[in-house]
Each structure stands twice: as C-alpha cells, then as structure tokens.
Amino acid sequence: MIRCGRAWRAQAGKSQIDMIKKALEKVMSEDMSEIWTVLNNEEKRRIIDAFVIHNFKKNQMIYAEGEEPEYLWCLLQGKVKKFKDGVGGRVQILRLIRSVQYFGYRAYFANERYNSSAAAFEPSTVGTLPMTLVKDMINNNRKLAWFFIHELSRNLGGSDTKIVNLTQKHIRGRLAEALIVLSDHYGFEDDNMTLKIYMAREDLANLSNMTTSNAIRTLSGFVAEKLITVDGRRIRILGAAAAQDFQVWLTRLALPEIPMHTTKTTRWLVVTDNQSPGGFIVCGGLVLFCGEHFDFDQNLLGFIGISYLTFKAVQVLIEMRDGLIEYLTPLDYAY
C-alpha cells in the first residue's frame, strides 16, 4: 500500500514536471525565445526547477498596488491587465498582457513596491520565477542584463506614446487607439473581422481614459456610421477596417491626425481634410461651422454677423426681463 502511494506520488510529480517543461517550451518558442538563447545549461536547469504555475479566475487579482515584488510573472494562457486606481475611484488600464508575455519585474529592479495592480481578464494560467533567482543570473550573465535593459527601454517608449495619445487625442481618437491596441495584442477571430477579446464597456473606457457613458456613446456613433457592429461584448470591424488595413482605417478617426491651419489675424482654427473639399471652424474646442465646400474668407464675415445678432438678441431679452428696457427702436437695437 505504501509502495503504491509512493508510486502514485512519483507519477504525479513526473506529470507536473512534464507540464512545466511543456509550458517552458511554449515560452521559449515565442516571446522568451530570445532570453532562453542567452542562458547556459545550468541556468536553464535552475529556471525549470524554480518555475511554478498558477491558475487565476476571471477578474482575480494577481498582485496589488503596494505589495512587495517577489516574482517575475509570465502569462502562459489567457489575458491579463495592468491597472492603477486614480482620482475619484476611476481606474486606468496601463498595459494589456498577452500570451506568452512576462511582467511584474520593474518594481523589483527599482527597489520599490508595486505602483500598479494586475488582474486576469479571463481564466488565465501564469508562471512565476523568484526575482532573487533572476537577479542572481543577471549578476553572472551580461547578455541577460542587456536583455532586460532592452525590454524596459521598449516599454518606456511605449508608455511615452500612450501618454501623448491619451492627452492629445479627442474621444473618438482615444477609442480608436484602444481598438488598435486590442487588435495588436489579441488579433481577430477566424472571420478576420471580430476582435479576439470581449471587454466590458467599463474596461474599454478605462483603457481609453474616458467615462463609461462616453465609451458607450462613441461606440454607438461608430455603429451608426456603419464602421463597426457590436453584439454584447463582441466588436466586429466592417469592410476594409479589418486585418492589415485596420490600423490605417482607425487612425483616421482621430482629430489630431487631421492637419490644422491657422490665420495670422485671428485665433480661429480652420480644420480641413486633404482627402475631401470640406472643413470646419474650431474655437475653444467647439465646432462652429461645417460645410462640404468651405471657404474661410467668404464665410467668416457671415458667421460674425450672425453671431453678433444672436448675442444682441439675448442681451435685449435679458434686459427686458430685468426691466431695464421698456421701449426699443431698431436704431437702438443696432447700436
């Protein structure tokens, strides 16, 4: 009986080792193939011995902001988001982790606690390596050190680009950028049109730096323009937007992508699209005029005249309500 128990435990241990080796083979063949090539046989053996697999449920926290970093995390299967709690309880999604990709090591190298949290979008399988082991191997392997320097530098460059997109693009552009990120990370279904990730509206808003209501409204606008279809959490890109034309198609939705021209004598912005004869005037962030055949010189005077009459009418109505005006001649109104 004891022998059978020992044999069963030995078999179970062998099965676990085989599972770990298969997971490592997947890691090596994809994102971590570059890091595996800079390790010697002893370092590879140490990684296999220390590698541990964890399973997380949907929306389960992997690590929380303020915790001490202990592991290098590698997503083997599923989808993970890195996020940070902001002002007023709002959440900002910082990065999306795809399979197979590793994360959670920056804070250890910076000798600080985690400044963001990570959670599973869906049921996910994650592997871990102790950061003490990673640090020890870096101290003895210059190529491995340069590998992490390269990865950290690339992530920093991506963060710089995201800051510009979130702060300078308007709502349509930010949501379009979020769809681009989703397509880059997770791709499309077999129909080459449906995004291979099903996000809640709240998560889509948190990725795009907007409120949930604005995300819903903007998505509805895209649907009304027959750019996408939405079925629950499934987003389907129509026509030429899918596959390789997807990024070009969506980037054109962002207002900052349209060249702006200003006059020397006014503070108005005349925004035109080189691919169409139309244009519109923007002042203070508001669209004040829009037309298919826009001519700035011919329409500015008319716009100023209509604006003057509108403001004057409002002024007269307010003064009549307050009793300041009892009788008004046309000449007085013009004045």
HUKALIN-V781101 format. One line per field, one symbol per residue. ss: DSSP state (~ for helix, > for strand, _ for the rest). phi: phi as a letter, one per 20 degrees, with the letter a starting at -180 (. if undefined). A space follows every 10 residues. Layout:
ss = ???
phi = ???
This chain:
ss = _~~~~~~~~~ ~~~~~~~~~~ ~~~~~~~~~_ __~~~~~___ ~~~~~~~~~~ _>>>>>____ >>>_______ >>>>>>>__> >>>>>_~~~_ >>>>>>>___ >>>__~~~~_ ______>>>> ___>>>>>>> ~~~~~~~~~~ _~~~~~~~~~ ~~~~~~~~~~ ~~~~~~~~__ ~~~~~~~~~~ ~~~~~~_>__ ___>>_____ ~~~~~~~~__ _~~~~~~~~~ ~~~~___>>> >__>>>>_~~ ~_~~~~~~~~ ~___~~~__> >>______>> >>______>> >>>__>>>>> >____~~~~~ ~~~~~~~~~~ ~~~~~~~~~~ ~________~ ~~~~_
phi = .fffffffff ffffffffff fffffffffc fefffffeee fffffffffe fcdcdcefmf febdgnfffc ceecfebobc ddbcfdfmnf ddfebddded bdandffffe lbffdbdcbe fbgcdcdccf fffffffffd bfffffffff ffffffffff ffgfffedee gfffffffff ffffecmdff fmcefebdef gffffffdlb ffffffffff ffffemebcc cmeeddeemf fflfefffff fffegffefd ccefdcdfdd dcdfebeeab ecbmndfdbb bfdecfffef ffffffffff ffffffffff fenecdbceg fffff
